[in-house]
Amino acid sequence: MRDFSADLAHLAINTATLRKQLALPAILEACARRGIRRVCPWRDQVASAGLASVARHLKDAGLGLSGYCRGGFFPAADAAGLRAALDDNRRAVDEAKTLGAPCLVLVVGALPGALQGRPAHNDIALARAQVVDGIAATLAYARQVGMPLAIEPLHPMQAADRACINTTEHALDICDALDASQTGALGVAIDVYHTWWDPKLESQIARAGHERLLAYHVCDWLLPTRDLLNDRGMMGDGIVELQKIRGFVEAAGYAGPAEVEIFSERWWSTPAAAVLDTCVARYHTVV
Ligand code: ZN
């Protein structure tokens, strides 16, 4: 395994980790100041700061991306909604390209309207079929511009409202269906928060291999977890076997960064500098 104790070469920060303390330009500055080389920004943060301005800022600061968050949310209740989702994903691909992202992360969506508390139906098989169609259509465009798509399987507790692809195996089955020759155009983002519990995690990561392991997200699973979405733990504060899982992805050929992605009311109410310092310390010792 790679040695993370000596430097920050393989650390990336998902900028949602600091979204309530700082605007994106200040997050970029804080990361660059610490010698962190890569970030994964969110579309809303980029939109607030201005796409061209963020692209310039990244270049000037010598910062690269570990991914771009996010595309997806393909299912819809009607044809207009499905079309709108494809248009939006095309824009996300273009933004990712402008920012020089290595991949666009897909949170694929689930029952239309469920995120707003009003699901249009409860046919998860239909949602899954629309997800496959949506990825296929987006992939056709993403291939043209050279932007890999990373399907992020989410924990099944979010199957109704955020993503109806819930295991690495399911995500890889879709990769097999849409990119059988493993061109690197379609792969997965492995997030330990969503996948640590999976009895097939090691074998499916091995199955993914170098070509399809496009991103690796770290945080921790707290006991108790008080909020399914916004109570992620800092690495080392929970029960995820972080180094074991990193061993899985590295054994499969993953050579990219470990991206810290923590949605947490606790860490959002901690000063940004202290959050980043803790991320750096835990990266060295437990990631
Ligand atoms: Zn993630």
Boltz pocket constraint, residues with backbone or C-beta under 6 A from the ligand:
constraints:
  - pocket:
      binder: B
      contacts: [[A, 152], [A, 189], [A, 191], [A, 217], [A, 261]]
      max_distance: 6.0
